[in-house]
Amino acid sequence: MRSLHIYKSFIFSLLFILFSEISLGQQATVTVNQDSQIPKLLMLKKGLEKDNKLSDGYTIQLYYGELNKANSVIRKYRNIYANWPASIEYETPNYKVWVGNFATRLEADRALIEIQKDFSSAFILKPERKNNKG
């Protein structure tokens, strides 16, 4: 009986020490010093991604040709869809209407099925990134 009492006291003491160590654990404060330009750079990057300037993904082309028709196509697109951003890109001497910035071909395929209901000639392309290395 006495050994059972000692055993229970030992277990209780061990648990008490264990839980008191957990509750009295180390506490610390971390201070992060960041350059004031980082938020500006993040906003710039976000804008470039939105305009498909940093994308290595896929886009959907709705139109290729003259500027007035490209403007008409993009207006029609924006009146129907709000899911994916659209832009007009210039490639001498023609203008292109591009839609979306899709990370995977599957995402682009799903969007294309929807978009082709109103723009039957739309197709997926993977634009080459412009290399600005002078």
C-alpha positions as CSV (number, residue, x, y, z in Angstrom):
1,M,0.0,0.0,0.0
2,R,2.8,2.3,0.9
3,S,4.6,1.7,-2.4
4,L,1.4,2.5,-4.3
5,H,1.2,5.8,-2.4
6,I,4.8,6.6,-3.2
7,Y,4.3,5.6,-6.8
8,K,1.2,7.9,-7.1
9,S,3.1,10.8,-5.5
10,F,6.0,10.3,-7.8
11,I,3.8,10.3,-10.9
12,F,1.9,13.4,-9.6
13,S,5.2,15.2,-8.9
14,L,6.5,14.3,-12.3
15,L,3.4,15.5,-14.1
16,F,3.4,18.7,-12.0
17,I,7.0,19.5,-13.0
18,L,6.3,18.7,-16.6
19,F,3.3,20.9,-16.9
20,S,4.8,23.7,-14.9
21,E,7.8,23.7,-17.3
22,I,5.4,23.9,-20.3
23,S,3.5,26.8,-18.8
24,L,6.7,28.6,-17.8
25,G,8.4,28.1,-21.1
26,Q,10.4,30.7,-22.9
27,Q,8.7,33.8,-24.2
28,A,10.3,36.1,-26.8
29,T,9.6,39.0,-29.0
30,V,10.8,39.2,-32.6
31,T,11.4,42.5,-34.3
32,V,11.7,42.5,-38.1
33,N,13.4,45.4,-39.7
34,Q,12.5,45.6,-43.4
35,D,13.5,48.1,-46.0
36,S,10.8,50.7,-46.7
37,Q,11.0,49.8,-50.5
38,I,9.7,46.3,-50.0
39,P,5.9,47.2,-49.9
40,K,6.4,49.4,-53.0
41,L,8.2,46.5,-54.8
42,L,5.4,44.1,-53.9
43,M,2.8,46.5,-55.2
44,L,4.7,46.8,-58.5
45,K,5.1,43.1,-58.8
46,K,1.3,42.6,-58.2
47,G,0.6,45.1,-60.9
48,L,2.9,43.4,-63.4
49,E,1.4,40.0,-62.6
50,K,-2.1,41.4,-63.1
51,D,-1.1,42.8,-66.6
52,N,0.5,39.4,-67.6
53,K,4.0,40.9,-67.7
54,L,5.6,38.3,-65.4
55,S,3.6,35.3,-66.5
56,D,5.2,32.1,-67.7
57,G,1.7,30.6,-67.9
58,Y,-1.1,30.5,-70.4
59,T,-3.4,33.1,-71.9
60,I,-6.4,33.1,-74.2
61,Q,-6.3,35.1,-77.4
62,L,-9.6,36.5,-78.5
63,Y,-8.5,38.7,-81.4
64,Y,-5.6,39.6,-83.7
65,G,-5.8,42.5,-86.0
66,E,-6.5,46.3,-86.1
67,L,-6.9,48.5,-83.1
68,N,-10.6,49.6,-83.5
69,K,-11.8,46.0,-83.7
70,A,-9.5,45.0,-80.8
71,N,-11.1,47.8,-78.6
72,S,-14.5,46.6,-79.6
73,V,-13.7,43.0,-78.7
74,I,-12.2,43.9,-75.3
75,R,-15.3,46.0,-74.5
76,K,-17.6,43.1,-75.4
77,Y,-15.5,40.7,-73.3
78,R,-15.5,43.0,-70.3
79,N,-19.3,43.4,-70.5
80,I,-19.7,39.7,-70.4
81,Y,-16.9,38.4,-68.1
82,A,-15.3,39.7,-65.0
83,N,-13.5,36.5,-64.0
84,W,-10.3,37.0,-65.9
85,P,-8.3,40.2,-66.7
86,A,-8.1,41.3,-70.4
87,S,-5.5,43.4,-72.1
88,I,-4.6,44.6,-75.6
89,E,-1.1,43.7,-76.7
90,Y,0.7,45.3,-79.7
91,E,2.8,43.3,-82.1
92,T,3.8,45.2,-85.2
93,P,1.5,45.9,-87.1
94,N,-1.4,44.2,-85.3
95,Y,-3.1,44.3,-81.9
96,K,-4.1,41.2,-79.8
97,V,-6.7,40.8,-77.2
98,W,-5.5,38.5,-74.5
99,V,-7.4,37.2,-71.5
100,G,-6.3,35.7,-68.3
101,N,-3.1,34.7,-66.7
102,F,-3.4,30.9,-66.1
103,A,-0.8,29.0,-64.2
104,T,-1.8,25.6,-65.7
105,R,-3.1,24.4,-69.0
106,L,-6.1,22.9,-67.2
107,E,-7.1,26.3,-65.8
108,A,-6.8,27.8,-69.3
109,D,-8.8,24.9,-70.9
110,R,-11.6,25.4,-68.4
111,A,-11.8,29.2,-69.1
112,L,-11.6,28.6,-72.8
113,I,-14.7,26.4,-72.7
114,E,-16.6,29.2,-71.1
115,I,-15.2,32.0,-73.3
116,Q,-15.8,30.2,-76.6
117,K,-19.5,30.4,-76.0
118,D,-19.2,34.1,-76.9
119,F,-15.9,34.2,-78.7
120,S,-15.8,31.1,-80.9
121,S,-12.4,31.8,-82.4
122,A,-10.6,32.1,-79.1
123,F,-7.6,29.9,-78.5
124,I,-5.0,29.2,-75.8
125,L,-1.4,30.3,-76.2
126,K,1.7,30.4,-74.1
127,P,3.3,33.8,-74.7
128,E,7.0,34.0,-74.7
129,R,8.4,36.2,-72.0
130,K,10.1,39.3,-73.4
131,N,13.8,39.4,-72.5
132,N,14.9,42.9,-71.5
133,K,18.6,42.2,-71.4
134,G,19.5,44.9,-73.8
